Amino acid sequence: MSDATSVSLGGETIKATAAKFAMAAIGFLGTIVFARALGPTGFGGYYLLFSLVKIADRAVNGWGTAVKKRYSEADAPSGELIGSQGLFTLVWTGLAIAAAAVASSWLVSYTGLPEAPVLFVLLLFAVTLFEPLDLIVQARGRVGASMWTDTLRSLLTFPLQLGLIVLGFGAAGMAYGLAAATFLTVPVLWYYIRTRPVAPSRETVSNLWSYARYSIPNSLLGQAYDRFDIILLGYLLAPAAAGRYEVALKLTVPATFVTMAASSGLMARVSHRHSKDEELGTDISNTLSFTSIFAIPMFFGAVAMPEQLVVTFFGPDYAAAAGLLVGLAAYQIAKTQAGVLTSVIYGIDRPDINTRVSALTLAINIVLGVALTLAYGAIGVVVATAVAETLRYVLSAVVVKRELSSVVLFPRTLGEQFAAGAVMFVVVVAAERAVAVDQWYHLLAIVALGAVVYGTVLLAISEKLRVTIVGILRGSRLERWLPGSWLEHGVMD
């Protein structure tokens, strides 16, 4: 069996990030079509339901995180770990079905979806099958395989959802489509695992519980924190406000792709090396160097033309999401850095620290979010989330630096990305003023111009980026086209 250190972290990150962009393209197209077809109320109702599902599945996800941690360690009892996950999933699903039956009336009134109880159970069962297996694939270091399987799921989800909506299922069609696509891709994940489940011993369960007693509440706190904004908007305002928030969030999602890809592999890599007392600083510092490489230009782009981005893609009904877009883009910069540090803390076997950090940041987000939303509307909850995420980053950075003094928390490459983003901002603002953006292709042309400017400036000023790209390409077929002197160094190997 391969482990997380037998594959290239940089190579797996590139493959996983490419998968994320493929998913984003599919998902973004779906978001535009469904947001326009269903309107803010129906679209928001689906995402209110999905947010509840993602909170309800946290116990299974938290146990899966513990399985991933132990699976990634040297000499792990892989069969017993997979067996424990299967048993946990079945028990939790049974409890969730009973809870959905009791709360069926509330689910309908909160989401506005008459089929909400059935959809809740169906989606919960689907994601609790898929996500733990996905985590185990990541534990083997196969982050690229994990992400491309998720991309396949997205590729199946879009036509299934579209077909069901056309047939008249409305917002419920989105839930049925996602569940069907998820069930269809579970066998693909299993192909990469191919380990026979075994009934876990008491020792294995005890070892898992020593980690899961923190990773389960961490998963719950983290998801409650991630979905708190939309849940609060649905409660204090209306499903339409949640729908506008969701489209703004969708526009910023690509900012997190490198973090999501790298953190998944980094946690397993740190865990394996930490269990063998090996050096960790280089991998972590290199990951921090590039984890915000998309978040930074997206923030500058959102500041440059927020309303044009929202209205051109989603229509005038979503114009109020423009302000939310800027706030969420700023939040994503903090999230990309904090996400890496959170994975490192998990990897060094200190989930208890993440529990305390998550509890504190969620509490601050709730208090600030309620107060600011009541005072200023939807933008208030976004400001509260940005403040809370910045605090998460600061606290996690203090812990990582204390535990691993060799880690460089603010690498030079990060500053170079901000400089390139500032140059891009100036060019995009000038282009936007010179050309009236009233068609989608005008907007895409300006976005493409900004991307070219950002990438060109960053490549020109960042030696580390050039060296990293060449390091990842080393050994590939492209190697023969590169000057020999470029191949002397490489990072993130």
Residue pairs with C-beta under 8 A, 6 or more apart in sequence:
1 78
1 140
1 195
2 140
2 141
2 142
3 72
3 74
3 140
3 141
3 268
3 272
4 72
4 139
4 140
4 141
4 265
4 268
4 269
4 271
4 272
5 141
5 269
5 272
5 273
6 141
7 141
7 142
7 265
8 472
8 492
8 493
9 262
9 265
9 266
9 269
9 283
9 287
9 492
9 493
10 286
10 468
10 471
10 472
10 490
10 491
10 492
10 493
11 144
11 472
12 141
12 142
12 143
12 144
12 261
12 265
13 143
13 258
13 261
13 262
13 265
13 492
14 144
14 472
15 143
15 144
15 147
15 148
16 143
16 144
16 146
16 147
16 148
16 260
16 261
16 262
16 264
16 265
17 147
17 257
17 258
17 261
19 144
19 147
19 148
19 150
19 151
19 261
20 147
20 151
20 254
20 257
20 260
20 261
21 254
21 257
22 148
22 151
22 154
22 155
23 147
23 150
23 151
23 154
24 253
24 254
24 257
26 151
26 154
26 155
26 157
26 158
27 154
27 158
27 250
27 253
28 250
29 158
30 157
30 158
30 161
30 162
31 246
31 247
31 250
31 314
32 313
32 314
33 162
34 43
34 161
34 162
34 165
34 174
35 43
35 243
35 246
35 247
35 314
35 315
35 318
36 314
36 315
37 165
38 46
38 165
38 170
38 171
38 174
39 240
39 243
39 317
40 239
40 240
40 241
40 243
40 244
40 317
40 318
41 112
41 238
41 239
41 240
41 243
42 112
42 170
42 171
42 239
42 243
43 171
43 243
43 246
43 247
44 230
44 234
44 238
44 239
44 240
44 241
44 242
44 243
44 244
44 245
44 246
45 111
45 112
45 113
45 171
45 239
45 242
45 243
46 111
46 113
46 171
46 174
46 175
47 230
47 242
47 243
47 246
48 110
48 111
48 112
48 230
48 231
48 234
48 239
48 242
49 107
49 111
49 113
49 116
49 119
49 120
49 123
49 175
50 123
50 175
51 227
51 230
51 231
52 107
52 110
52 111
52 120
52 231
53 120
53 123
53 124
53 127
54 127
54 223
54 226
54 227
55 220
55 223
55 224
55 227
56 96
56 99
56 120
56 124
57 124
57 127
57 128
57 131
58 216
58 219
58 220
58 222
58 223
58 224
59 88
59 92
59 216
59 219
59 220
60 88
60 89
60 92
60 128
60 131
60 132
61 128
61 131
61 132
61 135
61 219
61 223
62 212
62 215
62 216
62 217
62 218
62 219
62 220
63 84
63 85
63 88
63 132
63 208
63 212
63 215
63 216
64 85
64 131
64 132
64 135
64 136
65 135
65 211
65 212
65 215
65 218
65 219
65 346
66 208
66 209
66 211
66 212
66 215
66 216
67 81
67 82
67 84
67 85
67 132
67 135
67 136
67 139
67 208
68 135
68 136
68 138
68 139
68 267
68 268
69 139
69 211
69 215
69 267
69 271
69 346
69 347
69 349
70 76
70 81
70 204
70 207
70 208
70 211
71 78
71 81
71 136
71 139
71 140
72 139
72 140
72 267
72 268
72 271
72 272
73 271
73 272
73 275
74 272
74 275
74 276
77 198
77 200
77 201
77 204
78 195
79 195
79 196
79 197
79 198
80 198
80 199
80 200
80 201
80 204
81 136
81 200
81 204
81 208
82 136
82 193
82 195
82 196
82 197
82 198
83 197
83 198
83 199
83 200
84 200
84 204
84 205
84 208
85 132
85 136
86 197
87 200
89 128
89 129
89 132
92 128
93 124
93 125
93 128
96 121
96 124
97 121
100 107
100 117
100 120
100 121
100 124
101 117
103 117
104 116
104 117
107 113
107 116
107 117
107 120
108 114
108 116
108 117
110 116
110 234
110 235
111 234
111 239
112 239
113 119
113 171
113 172
115 172
115 175
119 172
119 175
119 176
122 175
122 176
122 179
123 175
123 178
123 179
125 179
126 178
126 179
126 182
126 183
127 182
129 182
129 183
129 186
130 153
130 182
130 185
130 186
130 189
133 186
133 189
133 190
133 193
134 146
134 149
134 150
134 189
136 189
136 193
137 145
137 146
137 149
137 189
137 192
137 193
138 146
138 264
138 265
138 267
138 268
139 268
140 192
140 193
140 268
141 265
141 268
141 269
142 192
143 261
143 264
143 265
145 192
146 189
146 192
146 264
147 261
147 264
149 185
149 188
149 189
149 192
150 185
152 185
152 188
153 181
153 182
153 184
153 185
154 181
156 180
156 181
156 184
156 185
157 177
157 178
157 181
157 182
158 177
160 176
160 177
160 178
160 180
160 181
161 173
161 174
161 176
161 177
161 178
162 177
163 173
163 177
164 172
164 173
164 174
164 176
164 177
165 173
165 174
167 173
169 176
200 208
211 349
211 351
214 351
214 352
214 354
214 355
215 346
215 351
217 355
217 358
217 359
218 351
218 354
218 355
218 358
221 355
221 358
221 359
221 362
222 358
224 362
225 358
225 361
225 362
225 365
225 385
225 388
228 362
228 365
228 366
228 369
228 381
228 385
229 245
229 369
229 381
229 382
229 385
230 242
230 245
230 246
230 249
232 369
232 370
232 373
232 381
233 241
233 242
233 245
233 373
233 378
233 381
234 241
234 242
236 370
236 373
236 374
237 373
237 377
237 378
241 377
241 378
243 318
244 318
244 320
244 321
244 324
244 378
245 321
245 324
245 378
245 381
245 382
247 310
247 313
247 314
247 318
247 321
248 310
248 321
248 322
248 324
248 325
248 328
249 324
249 328
251 302
251 309
251 310
251 313
251 325
251 328
252 298
252 302
252 325
252 328
252 329
252 331
252 332
254 294
254 298
255 292
255 294
255 295
255 298
255 299
255 329
255 332
255 333
255 335
255 336
256 295
256 332
256 335
256 336
256 339
257 294
258 290
258 291
258 292
258 293
258 294
258 336
259 291
259 292
259 295
259 335
259 336
259 339
259 340
260 339
262 287
262 290
262 291
262 340
263 287
263 291
263 339
263 340
263 342
263 343
264 343
266 283
266 284
266 287
266 340
266 343
266 344
266 347
267 343
267 344
267 346
267 347
268 347
269 283
269 347
270 280
270 283
270 284
270 343
270 344
270 347
270 348
271 346
271 347
271 348
271 349
273 279
273 280
273 283
274 280
274 347
274 348
274 349
279 406
280 344
280 348
280 404
280 406
280 407
281 404
281 406
281 407
281 408
282 406
282 491
283 492
284 340
284 344
284 400
284 404
284 407
285 406
285 407
285 408
285 411
286 411
286 468
286 491
286 492
287 340
287 492
288 337
288 340
288 341
288 407
288 408
288 409
288 410
288 411
288 414
289 411
289 413
289 414
289 464
289 468
290 413
290 465
290 468
290 492
291 336
291 337
291 339
291 340
292 333
292 336
292 337
292 414
292 417
293 417
293 458
295 329
295 332
295 333
295 335
295 336
296 333
296 417
296 418
296 420
296 421
297 417
297 420
297 421
297 424
297 450
297 451
297 454
298 329
298 332
299 326
299 329
299 330
299 332
299 333
299 421
300 421
300 422
300 424
300 425
300 428
300 450
301 309
301 329
301 424
301 425
301 428
301 447
301 450
302 309
302 325
302 326
302 328
302 329
303 326
303 329
303 425
304 425
304 428
304 429
304 432
304 450
305 428
305 429
305 432
305 437
305 443
305 446
306 322
306 323
306 325
306 326
307 319
307 322
308 432
308 437
308 443
309 322
309 325
309 443
310 318
310 319
310 321
310 322
310 325
311 318
311 319
311 322
312 437
312 439
312 440
312 443
313 440
313 443
314 321
320 378
323 379
323 382
324 378
324 379
324 382
327 379
327 382
327 383
327 385
327 386
328 382
328 385
330 386
331 382
331 385
331 386
331 389
334 386
334 389
334 390
334 392
334 393
335 389
337 393
337 397
338 389
338 392
338 393
338 396
341 393
341 396
341 397
341 399
341 400
342 354
342 357
342 392
342 396
344 400
344 404
344 407
345 351
345 353
345 354
345 396
345 399
345 400
345 403
346 354
348 403
348 404
350 399
350 403
353 399
357 392
357 395
357 396
357 399
358 392
360 391
360 395
361 388
361 389
361 391
361 392
361 395
362 388
364 384
364 387
364 388
364 391
365 384
365 385
365 387
365 388
368 380
368 383
368 384
368 387
368 388
369 380
369 381
369 384
369 385
371 380
371 384
372 379
372 380
372 381
372 383
372 384
373 380
373 381
373 384
374 380
376 383
397 409
400 407
400 409
401 407
401 409
411 464
412 464
413 462
413 464
413 465
416 458
416 461
416 462
416 465
417 458
417 462
419 457
419 461
420 453
420 454
420 455
420 457
420 458
420 461
420 462
421 454
423 453
423 454
423 457
424 450
424 453
424 454
424 457
427 449
427 450
427 453
428 446
428 449
428 450
428 453
431 446
431 449
431 450
432 446
435 442
435 445
435 446
436 442
437 443
437 446
458 465
459 465
459 466
464 491
466 486
467 486
467 489
467 490
467 491
468 490
468 491
468 492
470 482
470 486
470 487
470 489
470 490
471 489
471 490
471 491
471 492
471 493
472 490
472 492
473 479
473 482
474 487
474 490
479 487
